[in-house]
């Protein structure tokens, strides 16, 4: 009887691990959302305009917001590429993260990310590497 219970426990344990692995590794479900990408109720174009406000609190807030918006935000790629050369390190970090969140649709940013990588250090370097991996689909 003890052997039977031990074997049953081992089978259940294996089944649970297998199921957990399937859940973790399965791709996310496609979203049915088809409206404009927004953050805090404001569309991408709002945040793009604020990202152009050099050195302002609004610029930093826009960079943070865009880093949270994710895929479907491809209209922001050109301004985010420009922001990789911003004088404010935090804006560069959030812009890099935003490009990574956009993913493969931000493929045009790879050369600029490569240039930025040469100057990056610490957190900026880590964000750059992570963004490149997401854009390249790795």
Backbone as CSV, one residue per row, in Angstrom:
resi,resn,N_x,N_y,N_z,CA_x,CA_y,CA_z,C_x,C_y,C_z
1,UNK,0.822,-1.193,0.000,0.000,0.000,0.000,0.867,1.257,0.000
2,UNK,1.951,1.270,0.771,2.842,2.423,0.848,3.473,2.689,-0.508
3,UNK,3.873,1.636,-1.207,4.452,1.790,-2.531,3.447,2.393,-3.495
4,UNK,2.209,1.944,-3.409,1.155,2.475,-4.266,0.952,3.971,-4.013
5,UNK,0.886,4.382,-2.758,0.695,5.795,-2.418,1.891,6.629,-2.865
6,UNK,3.081,6.062,-2.711,4.274,6.773,-3.152,4.238,6.978,-4.668
7,UNK,3.885,5.943,-5.410,3.809,6.026,-6.871,2.721,7.015,-7.295
8,UNK,1.576,6.986,-6.629,0.494,7.904,-6.942,0.930,9.345,-6.683
9,UNK,1.612,9.579,-5.590,2.120,10.916,-5.269,3.115,11.402,-6.308
10,UNK,3.996,10.508,-6.762,4.983,10.866,-7.776,4.297,11.226,-9.089
11,UNK,3.258,10.456,-9.466,2.528,10.738,-10.708,1.805,12.082,-10.614
12,UNK,1.172,12.344,-9.483,0.475,13.614,-9.311,1.449,14.783,-9.338
13,UNK,2.586,14.605,-8.705,3.603,15.649,-8.686,4.085,15.942,-10.099
14,UNK,4.342,14.907,-10.887,4.778,15.067,-12.267,3.711,15.762,-13.093
15,UNK,2.453,15.397,-12.885,1.347,16.015,-13.622,1.230,17.497,-13.295
16,UNK,1.372,17.847,-12.029,1.274,19.250,-11.616,2.412,20.057,-12.220
17,UNK,3.633,19.533,-12.183,4.777,20.225,-12.759,4.590,20.390,-14.267
18,UNK,4.116,19.344,-14.931,3.874,19.425,-16.367,2.828,20.463,-16.715
19,UNK,1.741,20.495,-15.964,0.684,21.472,-16.196,1.186,22.881,-15.946
20,UNK,1.929,23.084,-14.880,2.475,24.406,-14.575,3.418,24.864,-15.676
21,UNK,4.227,23.952,-16.195,5.142,24.283,-17.285,4.371,24.703,-18.529
22,UNK,3.307,23.979,-18.842,2.488,24.325,-20.005,1.872,25.713,-19.849
23,UNK,1.412,26.027,-18.670,0.786,27.330,-18.436,1.808,28.448,-18.574
24,UNK,2.982,28.267,-17.982,4.012,29.294,-18.015,4.559,29.496,-19.422
25,UNK,4.755,28.416,-20.162,5.390,28.509,-21.477,4.427,28.757,-22.631
26,UNK,3.144,28.657,-22.400,2.217,28.866,-23.505,2.142,30.342,-23.859
27,UNK,2.012,30.656,-25.157,1.973,32.053,-25.585,0.707,32.729,-25.061
28,UNK,0.776,34.052,-24.843,-0.399,34.753,-24.366,-1.508,34.740,-25.412
29,UNK,-2.720,34.771,-24.956,-3.861,34.783,-25.864,-3.889,36.102,-26.617
30,UNK,-4.356,36.055,-27.845,-4.493,37.264,-28.637,-5.525,38.173,-27.988
31,UNK,-5.218,39.435,-27.979,-6.138,40.398,-27.392,-7.236,40.729,-28.391
32,UNK,-8.437,40.929,-27.890,-9.531,41.334,-28.760,-9.646,42.846,-28.807
33,UNK,-8.760,43.551,-28.115,-8.781,45.006,-28.079,-8.360,45.559,-29.426
34,UNK,-9.174,46.411,-30.022,-8.849,46.964,-31.326,-8.829,48.486,-31.312
35,UNK,-9.060,49.085,-30.165,-9.078,50.546,-30.077,-7.678,51.110,-30.035
36,UNK,-7.571,52.436,-29.968,-6.250,53.062,-29.915,-5.543,52.712,-28.615
37,UNK,-4.230,52.583,-28.692,-3.427,52.297,-27.514,-3.465,53.532,-26.622
38,UNK,-3.728,53.316,-25.343,-3.831,54.432,-24.415,-3.143,54.098,-23.097
39,UNK,-2.785,55.146,-22.404,-2.285,55.031,-21.039,-2.912,56.181,-20.266
40,UNK,-3.476,55.870,-19.118,-4.183,56.852,-18.307,-5.242,57.603,-19.125
41,UNK,-5.884,56.891,-20.047,-6.948,57.468,-20.854,-6.488,58.393,-21.966
42,UNK,-5.185,58.458,-22.191,-4.658,59.358,-23.226,-4.013,58.528,-24.335
43,UNK,-4.271,58.888,-25.600,-3.723,58.114,-26.729,-2.234,58.379,-26.949
44,UNK,-1.644,57.542,-27.787,-0.218,57.636,-28.108,0.154,59.047,-28.565
45,UNK,-0.646,59.658,-29.424,-0.288,60.975,-29.974,-0.119,62.026,-28.872
46,UNK,-0.887,61.907,-27.794,-0.747,62.824,-26.658,0.639,62.679,-26.040
47,UNK,1.038,61.425,-25.790,2.328,61.175,-25.151,3.480,61.524,-26.077
48,UNK,3.309,61.318,-27.397,4.359,61.688,-28.353,4.614,63.186,-28.278
49,UNK,3.543,63.974,-28.233,3.694,65.432,-28.152,4.462,65.827,-26.885
50,UNK,4.135,65.210,-25.762,4.825,65.534,-24.508,6.271,65.050,-24.501
51,UNK,6.553,63.986,-25.198,7.921,63.473,-25.239,8.851,64.465,-25.939
52,UNK,8.295,65.342,-26.745,9.090,66.357,-27.452,9.404,67.573,-26.579
53,UNK,8.828,67.666,-25.388,9.035,68.809,-24.494,10.334,68.624,-23.718
54,UNK,11.410,69.081,-24.282,12.747,68.830,-23.753,12.931,69.324,-22.324
55,UNK,13.369,68.415,-21.458,13.734,68.764,-20.097,12.586,69.023,-19.143
56,UNK,11.390,68.747,-19.561,10.243,69.042,-18.710,9.798,67.806,-17.933
57,UNK,9.018,68.058,-16.904,8.402,66.968,-16.144,7.454,66.183,-17.047
58,UNK,6.790,66.900,-17.963,5.863,66.254,-18.897,6.606,65.289,-19.820
59,UNK,7.828,65.640,-20.196,8.623,64.747,-21.043,8.938,63.452,-20.309
60,UNK,9.334,63.555,-19.063,9.639,62.370,-18.265,8.388,61.518,-18.078
61,UNK,7.268,62.162,-17.772,6.009,61.434,-17.603,5.613,60.728,-18.903
62,UNK,5.825,61.390,-20.030,5.498,60.778,-21.327,6.377,59.561,-21.596
63,UNK,7.659,59.669,-21.296,8.565,58.532,-21.502,8.145,57.353,-20.626
64,UNK,7.791,57.641,-19.373,7.326,56.576,-18.477,6.044,55.948,-19.009
65,UNK,5.104,56.775,-19.422,3.825,56.271,-19.933,4.032,55.391,-21.156
66,UNK,4.883,55.826,-22.068,5.104,55.054,-23.286,5.798,53.735,-22.995
67,UNK,6.590,53.693,-21.928,7.263,52.440,-21.583,6.271,51.414,-21.033
68,UNK,5.073,51.853,-20.686,4.046,50.952,-20.157,3.002,50.566,-21.199
69,UNK,3.054,51.140,-22.386,1.986,50.944,-23.365,2.120,49.665,-24.177
70,UNK,3.315,49.280,-24.526,3.518,47.993,-25.165,3.225,47.904,-26.645
71,UNK,2.983,46.671,-27.122,2.768,46.418,-28.548,1.612,47.244,-29.102
72,UNK,1.665,47.507,-30.385,0.624,48.288,-31.024,0.919,49.776,-30.980
73,UNK,2.070,50.121,-30.471,2.462,51.510,-30.263,3.485,51.941,-31.319
74,UNK,3.417,51.350,-32.503,4.459,51.576,-33.514,4.550,53.014,-33.995
75,UNK,3.472,53.788,-33.871,3.522,55.197,-34.274,4.534,55.986,-33.458
76,UNK,4.865,55.496,-32.302,5.800,56.189,-31.413,7.262,55.864,-31.709
77,UNK,7.532,54.885,-32.549,8.916,54.441,-32.773,9.834,55.580,-33.211
78,UNK,9.471,56.432,-34.183,10.411,57.493,-34.588,10.797,58.444,-33.449
79,UNK,9.833,58.893,-32.660,10.160,59.810,-31.563,10.941,59.087,-30.467
80,UNK,10.650,57.815,-30.255,11.406,57.049,-29.268,12.859,56.868,-29.715
81,UNK,13.062,56.678,-31.011,14.431,56.588,-31.544,15.164,57.896,-31.275
82,UNK,14.495,59.027,-31.557,15.112,60.334,-31.282,15.437,60.492,-29.799
83,UNK,14.577,59.976,-28.949,14.754,60.113,-27.503,15.924,59.297,-26.956
84,UNK,16.429,58.366,-27.751,17.600,57.594,-27.329,18.834,58.484,-27.202
85,UNK,18.783,59.674,-27.803,19.898,60.615,-27.726,19.595,61.797,-26.803
86,UNK,18.515,61.706,-26.053,18.131,62.781,-25.150,19.230,63.032,-24.117
87,UNK,19.335,64.267,-23.662,20.361,64.598,-22.666,20.051,64.027,-21.289
88,UNK,18.789,63.662,-21.053,18.396,63.131,-19.748,18.406,61.604,-19.768
89,UNK,19.224,61.053,-18.929,19.405,59.598,-18.874,18.097,58.853,-18.623
90,UNK,17.264,59.361,-17.750,16.010,58.684,-17.413,15.091,58.617,-18.634
91,UNK,15.069,59.679,-19.430,14.264,59.672,-20.656,14.794,58.614,-21.614
92,UNK,16.115,58.505,-21.718,16.710,57.482,-22.589,16.341,56.084,-22.113
93,UNK,16.383,55.873,-20.805,16.063,54.553,-20.253,14.612,54.185,-20.543
94,UNK,13.674,55.092,-20.256,12.265,54.797,-20.505,11.964,54.642,-21.996
95,UNK,12.636,55.424,-22.829,12.424,55.304,-24.276,12.936,53.959,-24.785
96,UNK,14.054,53.525,-24.255,14.591,52.212,-24.615,13.624,51.115,-24.197
97,UNK,13.117,51.225,-22.967,12.154,50.234,-22.480,10.889,50.234,-23.349
98,UNK,10.431,51.414,-23.732,9.233,51.519,-24.569,9.443,50.807,-25.906
99,UNK,10.606,50.973,-26.498,10.898,50.287,-27.767,10.858,48.778,-27.573
100,UNK,11.411,48.303,-26.482,11.359,46.865,-26.198,9.932,46.385,-26.012
101,UNK,9.111,47.180,-25.341,7.717,46.801,-25.114,6.941,46.739,-26.427
102,UNK,7.300,47.575,-27.373,6.643,47.539,-28.683,6.982,46.232,-29.389
103,UNK,8.193,45.756,-29.181,8.588,44.465,-29.738,9.007,44.535,-31.195
104,UNK,8.736,43.487,-31.968,9.199,43.417,-33.352,8.763,44.590,-34.239
105,UNK,7.673,45.251,-33.900,7.251,46.425,-34.682,8.226,47.588,-34.539
106,UNK,9.152,47.510,-33.595,10.154,48.558,-33.401,11.483,48.180,-34.059
107,UNK,11.434,47.287,-35.034,12.648,46.794,-35.695,13.511,47.928,-36.255
108,UNK,12.878,49.014,-36.710,13.634,50.148,-37.263,14.537,50.801,-36.219
109,UNK,14.309,50.525,-34.946,15.100,51.135,-33.878,16.407,50.395,-33.608
110,UNK,16.594,49.219,-34.171,17.786,48.428,-33.852,19.101,49.153,-34.141
111,UNK,19.261,49.841,-35.282,20.527,50.568,-35.480,20.761,51.652,-34.417
112,UNK,19.722,52.395,-34.062,19.860,53.437,-33.042,20.150,52.824,-31.673
113,UNK,19.531,51.697,-31.378,19.829,51.008,-30.124,21.282,50.536,-30.103
114,UNK,21.785,50.101,-31.259,23.190,49.703,-31.356,24.120,50.869,-31.064
115,UNK,23.788,52.051,-31.613,24.593,53.245,-31.336,24.524,53.608,-29.855
116,UNK,23.327,53.531,-29.284,23.135,53.872,-27.874,23.846,52.886,-26.960
117,UNK,23.941,51.646,-27.406,24.590,50.608,-26.604,26.052,50.945,-26.338
118,UNK,26.688,51.553,-27.316,28.102,51.899,-27.169,28.333,52.915,-26.053
119,UNK,27.317,53.750,-25.761,27.449,54.794,-24.736,26.770,54.417,-23.417
120,UNK,26.007,53.340,-23.440,25.188,52.988,-22.274,26.029,52.409,-21.144
121,UNK,25.511,52.612,-19.926,26.132,52.000,-18.750,25.037,51.698,-17.727
122,UNK,25.337,50.797,-16.834,24.440,50.428,-15.738,23.026,50.094,-16.236
123,UNK,22.030,50.756,-15.684,20.618,50.459,-15.993,20.310,50.680,-17.472
124,UNK,20.907,51.698,-18.044,20.696,51.993,-19.463,21.189,50.833,-20.333
125,UNK,22.296,50.263,-19.969,22.856,49.118,-20.683,21.926,47.906,-20.586
126,UNK,21.441,47.627,-19.381,20.533,46.490,-19.189,19.234,46.668,-19.970
127,UNK,18.674,47.871,-19.953,17.435,48.138,-20.695,17.663,47.974,-22.195
128,UNK,18.822,48.411,-22.669,19.140,48.308,-24.091,19.209,46.846,-24.522
129,UNK,19.888,46.050,-23.755,20.009,44.622,-24.080,18.640,43.954,-24.060
130,UNK,17.835,44.263,-23.047,16.489,43.680,-22.948,15.613,44.114,-24.110
131,UNK,15.688,45.388,-24.487,14.880,45.893,-25.603,15.261,45.204,-26.912
132,UNK,16.549,45.079,-27.156,17.003,44.421,-28.393,16.490,42.981,-28.468
133,UNK,16.538,42.287,-27.345,16.069,40.892,-27.313,14.580,40.832,-27.638
134,UNK,13.795,41.731,-27.061,12.340,41.722,-27.316,12.029,42.079,-28.758
135,UNK,12.740,43.050,-29.292,12.504,43.466,-30.685,12.889,42.338,-31.639
136,UNK,13.966,41.654,-31.332,14.424,40.555,-32.184,13.627,39.275,-31.955
137,UNK,12.705,39.300,-30.996,11.857,38.146,-30.746,12.532,37.026,-29.986
138,UNK,13.557,37.362,-29.205,14.262,36.337,-28.420,13.822,36.369,-26.982
